[in-house]
Each structure stands twice: as C-alpha cells, then as structure tokens.
C-alpha cells in the first residue's frame, strides 16, 4: 500500500489516555505537527486509542487513506503494542509496519512543564514517523527446538537442576571440570544455617544423578565453545584424558599407586574453628 510514486503512506494516531497524556501534553498541537511531517497522510487524536473504537479508527483510516505504515503515540509498548499490531494485521498490513511512540511514561509522567512536554512529544512522534518509513516487512516462523539441557558445573546447584530437568522428562548433559561431581559441598561437614550433615544431603543426590536414565554425566570435562541459538545450540566439550576405562573401573584404587602422572592440585575448602579457608592441596 503506497501512493503512485512508491512513497510510504503513514497514519499518525495520538492518544489522550484520559488525562494521563492530555493533562500535560497539548495533544491537538502534536496532531497538527504530525500532519505536516513527510509521508504522513492523516493524523488523528482519540481519548483512548487502545479501546475498540480507537482501534476501529485506525482500521478505518487504513482502508480510507490506503495507509502503508501506522504510528500510535500513546503509552508504553509493553502494554498495547500487541493490541495495535493485531489491529493493523486485521486490515492486511504487516504488523511490523507499525511503530509505537511512548509519550506517557517518557513524556507526560516525567515532565512538569506542559510546553516542554509537548515539545518532547513532537520530537518522539517525528522520530517514530521517520523510523517506520524504513521498516521492512517481517514474518514469524517456527523452528524445531531440541528439548535438551546442558548444565555446566556439578556442584549442589547443578546436581539439583539436573535432577529437576531430568525428572520432567528432558535429556540432561551435566558437565563437571573435576573428576567427580559434588563440588565444595562434598568436602564440608555441615551446611548453614541448619547445620545439617552435608554428605547426608548430597550423597543421595549424587547417586541419583549417576543412575538417572535422562542424565549423561560428563566429568573431567570442560566447555570449550558454544554456538547456535536458543533451541539449537552447538556445544564443543573437551574431555580430559583419564587413562582409565570408566566402564571397567570397579573403584579398587590400584591406579592411584601405579599412576606415573603428577596429580594437579585442586581447590579445597578447609574449616579451622569458625574460619573457612581455601587452599590448594594435592589429591594423593
């Protein structure tokens, strides 16, 4: 919908919002100003533009004036942008050819001087008209989503999150950089503020993670790269060498005494009286 020379045909609609806007902004003056802007073919005022009669006013103007763009100056887009997009869509206009200008929260509610408020409202309406002319038509589309979850960190928070998602039926990948999950809580005696036994809380959860059919546990691993987008992420994970076949390991401990590799120090939390400190120790 455009005129003979291909220029956009813009309609501007300014809302009084009762007295929320009209009590501070000179709305008729803003409407008259908007009517003289480039590409604007119609400019109108209405008391409540979001109401059914207000929306009908917009739709009638689209039909009568062959509008190809619509600007509504009213309240926050958070409240009524979907409302106005729906109205223009009903008249066959792409919803993204609509632009909303917030002259309530950004103008009337925060400006004491009516003259300054009116001037600012004009500026915002002018900017909205200028912007909407350059809008491109967009379409919504659906893409397949992988209902899988990656959790980085196998501490108590990661363990609890993994179990929550896994119990809801989702596939979960739990990545932990250390050789075992459990995190700092696994080396504490009691938990604050109830002083409950840390192992009594953590150990059953660790066991549940290890045997849960929906959880794939990736210990001694680190995330190196993440790409993609929501619902279709691609994650590159580096699995550090163990030199032990986990499938055959029975926990006998012989590999510790025969391992020729120096064990990398890891962080441990140690409690001394009422003081908790961190230090590096070797897992010998």
NUTORKOL-283415 format. One record per residue (C-alpha): residue number from 1; residue in one letter; x, y, z. Coordinates in steps of 0.25 Angstrom, whole numbers, always signed. Example, Ala and Ser with C-alpha at 12.3 -4.5 7.8 and 13.67 -1.06 7.14 Angstrom:
! NUTORKOL-283415
+-----+--------+-------+-------+-------+
: num : residu :    px :    py :    pz :
+-----+--------+-------+-------+-------+
:   1 :      A :   +49 :   -18 :   +31 :
:   2 :      S :   +55 :    -4 :   +29 :
+-----+--------+-------+-------+-------+
***
This chain:
! NUTORKOL-283415
+-----+--------+-------+-------+-------+
: num : residu :    px :    py :    pz :
+-----+--------+-------+-------+-------+
:   1 :      X :    +0 :    +0 :    +0 :
:   2 :      X :    +7 :   +13 :    -5 :
:   3 :      X :    +4 :   +25 :   -14 :
:   4 :      X :    +7 :   +26 :   -28 :
:   5 :      X :   +22 :   +30 :   -26 :
:   6 :      X :   +24 :   +18 :   -17 :
:   7 :      X :   +25 :   +26 :    -4 :
:   8 :      X :   +21 :   +21 :    +9 :
:   9 :      X :    +7 :   +26 :   +14 :
:  10 :      X :    +8 :   +28 :   +29 :
:  11 :      X :    -4 :   +30 :   +38 :
:  12 :      X :    -1 :   +36 :   +52 :
:  13 :      X :   -11 :   +34 :   +64 :
:  14 :      X :    -9 :   +41 :   +77 :
:  15 :      X :   -16 :   +36 :   +89 :
:  16 :      X :   -21 :   +45 :  +101 :
:  17 :      X :   -20 :   +34 :  +110 :
:  18 :      X :   -31 :   +41 :  +118 :
:  19 :      X :   -23 :   +51 :  +125 :
:  20 :      X :   -10 :   +43 :  +126 :
:  21 :      X :    -5 :   +49 :  +114 :
:  22 :      X :   -15 :   +61 :  +111 :
:  23 :      X :   -13 :   +66 :  +125 :
:  24 :      X :    +1 :   +70 :  +122 :
:  25 :      X :    +3 :   +69 :  +106 :
:  26 :      X :    -4 :   +79 :   +97 :
:  27 :      X :    -9 :   +67 :   +88 :
:  28 :      X :   -16 :   +75 :   +77 :
:  29 :      X :    -3 :   +83 :   +75 :
:  30 :      X :    +4 :   +70 :   +74 :
:  31 :      X :    -6 :   +64 :   +64 :
:  32 :      X :    -5 :   +77 :   +55 :
:  33 :      X :   +10 :   +76 :   +56 :
:  34 :      X :   +10 :   +61 :   +51 :
:  35 :      X :    +0 :   +64 :   +40 :
:  36 :      X :   +11 :   +73 :   +33 :
:  37 :      X :   +22 :   +62 :   +34 :
:  38 :      X :   +28 :   +56 :   +22 :
:  39 :      X :   +20 :   +43 :   +17 :
:  40 :      X :    +8 :   +46 :   +27 :
:  41 :      X :    -5 :   +46 :   +20 :
:  42 :      X :   -14 :   +46 :   +32 :
:  43 :      X :   -13 :   +50 :   +47 :
:  44 :      X :   -23 :   +48 :   +58 :
:  45 :      X :   -26 :   +49 :   +73 :
:  46 :      X :   -35 :   +40 :   +81 :
:  47 :      X :   -37 :   +39 :   +96 :
:  48 :      X :   -34 :   +24 :   +98 :
:  49 :      X :   -27 :   +19 :   +85 :
:  50 :      X :   -26 :    +5 :   +91 :
:  51 :      X :   -41 :    +4 :   +92 :
:  52 :      X :   -49 :    -3 :   +82 :
:  53 :      X :   -54 :   +10 :   +76 :
:  54 :      X :   -39 :   +15 :   +76 :
:  55 :      X :   -35 :    +2 :   +68 :
:  56 :      X :   -46 :    +4 :   +59 :
:  57 :      X :   -42 :   +18 :   +56 :
:  58 :      X :   -28 :   +12 :   +52 :
:  59 :      X :   -34 :    +1 :   +43 :
:  60 :      X :   -44 :   +11 :   +36 :
:  61 :      X :   -32 :   +21 :   +33 :
:  62 :      X :   -24 :    +9 :   +27 :
:  63 :      X :   -36 :    +6 :   +18 :
:  64 :      X :   -39 :   +20 :   +14 :
:  65 :      X :   -26 :   +26 :   +12 :
:  66 :      X :   -18 :   +14 :    +7 :
:  67 :      X :    -8 :   +14 :   +19 :
:  68 :      X :    +4 :    +6 :   +18 :
:  69 :      X :   +10 :   +10 :   +31 :
:  70 :      X :    +4 :   +13 :   +45 :
:  71 :      X :    +9 :   +21 :   +57 :
:  72 :      X :    +2 :   +21 :   +70 :
:  73 :      X :    +7 :   +31 :   +81 :
:  74 :      X :    +1 :   +27 :   +94 :
:  75 :      X :    +6 :   +19 :  +106 :
:  76 :      X :   +17 :    +8 :  +107 :
:  77 :      X :   +19 :    -2 :   +96 :
:  78 :      X :   +19 :   -13 :  +107 :
:  79 :      X :    +4 :   -11 :  +110 :
:  80 :      X :    -2 :    -9 :   +96 :
:  81 :      X :    +8 :   -11 :   +85 :
:  82 :      X :    +2 :   -25 :   +82 :
:  83 :      X :   -12 :   -19 :   +82 :
:  84 :      X :    -9 :    -9 :   +71 :
:  85 :      X :    -1 :   -19 :   +63 :
:  86 :      X :   -13 :   -28 :   +64 :
:  87 :      X :   -22 :   -17 :   +59 :
:  88 :      X :   -13 :   -13 :   +46 :
:  89 :      X :   -12 :   -28 :   +43 :
:  90 :      X :   -27 :   -29 :   +42 :
:  91 :      X :   -26 :   -19 :   +31 :
:  92 :      X :   -16 :   -27 :   +23 :
:  93 :      X :    -4 :   -19 :   +28 :
:  94 :      X :    +9 :   -26 :   +32 :
:  95 :      X :    +9 :   -24 :   +48 :
:  96 :      X :   +24 :   -19 :   +47 :
:  97 :      X :   +19 :    -7 :   +39 :
:  98 :      X :   +14 :    -2 :   +52 :
:  99 :      X :   +22 :    +7 :   +61 :
: 100 :      X :   +18 :   +12 :   +75 :
: 101 :      X :   +23 :   +24 :   +82 :
: 102 :      X :   +23 :   +25 :   +97 :
: 103 :      X :   +18 :   +39 :  +101 :
: 104 :      X :   +12 :   +35 :  +114 :
: 105 :      X :   +24 :   +29 :  +122 :
: 106 :      X :   +34 :   +36 :  +114 :
: 107 :      X :   +27 :   +50 :  +114 :
: 108 :      X :   +15 :   +53 :  +122 :
: 109 :      X :   +18 :   +46 :  +134 :
: 110 :      X :   +33 :   +51 :  +135 :
: 111 :      X :   +32 :   +65 :  +130 :
: 112 :      X :   +26 :   +76 :  +139 :
: 113 :      X :   +26 :   +87 :  +129 :
: 114 :      X :   +14 :   +85 :  +119 :
: 115 :      X :   +21 :   +93 :  +108 :
: 116 :      X :   +34 :   +85 :  +109 :
: 117 :      X :   +25 :   +72 :  +110 :
: 118 :      X :   +18 :   +76 :   +97 :
: 119 :      X :   +32 :   +79 :   +90 :
: 120 :      X :   +37 :   +65 :   +94 :
: 121 :      X :   +25 :   +58 :   +89 :
: 122 :      X :   +26 :   +65 :   +76 :
: 123 :      X :   +41 :   +60 :   +75 :
: 124 :      X :   +37 :   +46 :   +79 :
: 125 :      X :   +26 :   +45 :   +69 :
: 126 :      X :   +35 :   +51 :   +58 :
: 127 :      X :   +45 :   +40 :   +61 :
: 128 :      X :   +35 :   +29 :   +60 :
: 129 :      X :   +30 :   +34 :   +47 :
: 130 :      X :   +44 :   +35 :   +41 :
: 131 :      X :   +47 :   +21 :   +46 :
: 132 :      X :   +34 :   +14 :   +42 :
: 133 :      X :   +37 :   +18 :   +27 :
: 134 :      X :   +49 :    +9 :   +27 :
: 135 :      X :   +43 :    -3 :   +33 :
: 136 :      X :   +43 :   -16 :   +25 :
: 137 :      X :   +32 :   -26 :   +26 :
: 138 :      X :   +36 :   -37 :   +35 :
: 139 :      X :   +29 :   -51 :   +37 :
: 140 :      X :   +29 :   -60 :   +49 :
: 141 :      X :   +33 :   -74 :   +47 :
: 142 :      X :   +34 :   -87 :   +55 :
: 143 :      X :   +47 :   -95 :   +56 :
: 144 :      X :   +49 :  -108 :   +63 :
: 145 :      X :   +55 :  -108 :   +77 :
: 146 :      X :   +63 :  -119 :   +83 :
: 147 :      X :   +57 :  -121 :   +97 :
: 148 :      X :   +71 :  -124 :  +103 :
: 149 :      X :   +78 :  -117 :  +114 :
: 150 :      X :   +93 :  -114 :  +117 :
: 151 :      X :   +97 :  -111 :  +131 :
: 152 :      X :  +111 :  -106 :  +134 :
: 153 :      X :  +116 :  -109 :  +148 :
: 154 :      X :  +113 :  -122 :  +156 :
: 155 :      X :  +112 :  -115 :  +170 :
: 156 :      X :   +99 :  -116 :  +178 :
: 157 :      X :   +92 :  -105 :  +170 :
: 158 :      X :   +96 :  -113 :  +157 :
: 159 :      X :   +92 :  -126 :  +162 :
: 160 :      X :   +79 :  -121 :  +167 :
: 161 :      X :   +76 :  -114 :  +154 :
: 162 :      X :   +80 :  -127 :  +146 :
: 163 :      X :   +70 :  -135 :  +154 :
: 164 :      X :   +59 :  -125 :  +153 :
: 165 :      X :   +60 :  -125 :  +138 :
: 166 :      X :   +63 :  -140 :  +136 :
: 167 :      X :   +50 :  -143 :  +145 :
: 168 :      X :   +42 :  -135 :  +136 :
: 169 :      X :   +46 :  -144 :  +124 :
: 170 :      X :   +57 :  -135 :  +118 :
: 171 :      X :   +70 :  -141 :  +113 :
: 172 :      X :   +81 :  -134 :  +122 :
: 173 :      X :   +96 :  -133 :  +120 :
: 174 :      X :  +103 :  -129 :  +133 :
: 175 :      X :  +118 :  -124 :  +131 :
: 176 :      X :  +127 :  -124 :  +142 :
: 177 :      X :  +142 :  -120 :  +141 :
: 178 :      X :  +147 :  -129 :  +153 :
: 179 :      X :  +147 :  -144 :  +153 :
: 180 :      X :  +135 :  -145 :  +161 :
: 181 :      X :  +122 :  -137 :  +164 :
: 182 :      X :  +119 :  -131 :  +177 :
: 183 :      X :  +127 :  -118 :  +177 :
: 184 :      X :  +130 :  -111 :  +190 :
: 185 :      X :  +119 :  -117 :  +198 :
: 186 :      X :  +125 :  -131 :  +197 :
: 187 :      X :  +136 :  -127 :  +206 :
: 188 :      X :  +128 :  -119 :  +216 :
: 189 :      X :  +124 :  -125 :  +229 :
: 190 :      X :  +111 :  -117 :  +232 :
: 191 :      X :  +102 :  -107 :  +224 :
: 192 :      X :   +98 :   -93 :  +228 :
: 193 :      X :   +89 :   -89 :  +235 :
: 194 :      X :   +82 :  -103 :  +239 :
: 195 :      X :   +96 :  -110 :  +242 :
: 196 :      X :   +90 :  -122 :  +234 :
: 197 :      X :  +100 :  -133 :  +230 :
: 198 :      X :  +106 :  -129 :  +216 :
: 199 :      X :  +108 :  -143 :  +212 :
: 200 :      X :   +94 :  -147 :  +216 :
: 201 :      X :   +88 :  -137 :  +207 :
: 202 :      X :   +98 :  -138 :  +195 :
: 203 :      X :  +101 :  -153 :  +194 :
: 204 :      X :   +87 :  -158 :  +191 :
: 205 :      X :   +86 :  -147 :  +180 :
: 206 :      X :  +100 :  -151 :  +174 :
: 207 :      X :   +95 :  -165 :  +174 :
: 208 :      X :   +82 :  -161 :  +167 :
: 209 :      X :   +90 :  -153 :  +156 :
: 210 :      X :   +99 :  -165 :  +153 :
: 211 :      X :   +88 :  -175 :  +151 :
: 212 :      X :   +77 :  -166 :  +145 :
: 213 :      X :   +74 :  -170 :  +131 :
: 214 :      X :   +72 :  -156 :  +126 :
: 215 :      X :   +85 :  -151 :  +131 :
: 216 :      X :   +98 :  -152 :  +123 :
: 217 :      X :  +109 :  -149 :  +133 :
: 218 :      X :  +122 :  -143 :  +127 :
: 219 :      X :  +132 :  -141 :  +138 :
: 220 :      X :  +147 :  -137 :  +136 :
: 221 :      X :  +141 :  -129 :  +124 :
: 222 :      X :  +141 :  -114 :  +120 :
: 223 :      X :  +132 :  -106 :  +111 :
: 224 :      X :  +141 :  -100 :  +100 :
: 225 :      X :  +131 :   -94 :   +90 :
: 226 :      X :  +117 :   -90 :   +89 :
: 227 :      X :  +110 :   -86 :   +76 :
: 228 :      X :   +96 :   -86 :   +70 :
: 229 :      X :   +83 :   -80 :   +77 :
: 230 :      X :   +72 :   -83 :   +86 :
: 231 :      X :   +67 :   -97 :   +84 :
: 232 :      X :   +78 :  -101 :   +75 :
: 233 :      X :   +91 :   -99 :   +82 :
: 234 :      X :  +104 :  -106 :   +78 :
: 235 :      X :  +114 :  -108 :   +89 :
: 236 :      X :  +128 :  -113 :   +88 :
: 237 :      X :  +133 :  -121 :  +100 :
: 238 :      X :  +147 :  -125 :  +103 :
: 239 :      X :  +148 :  -138 :  +111 :
: 240 :      X :  +162 :  -139 :  +118 :
: 241 :      X :  +169 :  -152 :  +118 :
: 242 :      X :  +167 :  -161 :  +129 :
: 243 :      X :  +176 :  -173 :  +125 :
: 244 :      X :  +165 :  -182 :  +132 :
: 245 :      X :  +154 :  -189 :  +125 :
: 246 :      X :  +142 :  -184 :  +133 :
: 247 :      X :  +133 :  -195 :  +128 :
: 248 :      X :  +143 :  -205 :  +134 :
: 249 :      X :  +146 :  -198 :  +147 :
: 250 :      X :  +142 :  -204 :  +160 :
: 251 :      X :  +148 :  -194 :  +169 :
: 252 :      X :  +159 :  -203 :  +175 :
: 253 :      X :  +169 :  -191 :  +175 :
: 254 :      X :  +181 :  -198 :  +169 :
: 255 :      X :  +182 :  -188 :  +158 :
: 256 :      X :  +186 :  -177 :  +169 :
: 257 :      X :  +198 :  -185 :  +174 :
: 258 :      X :  +203 :  -188 :  +159 :
: 259 :      X :  +200 :  -175 :  +153 :
: 260 :      X :  +213 :  -168 :  +148 :
: 261 :      X :  +206 :  -155 :  +145 :
: 262 :      X :  +207 :  -144 :  +156 :
: 263 :      X :  +193 :  -140 :  +161 :
: 264 :      X :  +189 :  -126 :  +158 :
: 265 :      X :  +186 :  -118 :  +171 :
: 266 :      X :  +171 :  -115 :  +173 :
: 267 :      X :  +164 :  -105 :  +182 :
: 268 :      X :  +159 :  -110 :  +195 :
: 269 :      X :  +151 :  -103 :  +206 :
: 270 :      X :  +156 :  -105 :  +220 :
: 271 :      X :  +149 :  -101 :  +233 :
: 272 :      X :  +158 :   -97 :  +244 :
: 273 :      X :  +149 :   -94 :  +256 :
: 274 :      X :  +140 :   -83 :  +252 :
: 275 :      X :  +148 :   -79 :  +240 :
: 276 :      X :  +146 :   -85 :  +226 :
: 277 :      X :  +159 :   -84 :  +217 :
: 278 :      X :  +162 :   -89 :  +203 :
: 279 :      X :  +176 :   -95 :  +199 :
: 280 :      X :  +182 :  -104 :  +189 :
: 281 :      X :  +185 :  -118 :  +192 :
: 282 :      X :  +189 :  -130 :  +184 :
: 283 :      X :  +180 :  -142 :  +183 :
: 284 :      X :  +190 :  -152 :  +187 :
+-----+--------+-------+-------+-------+
***
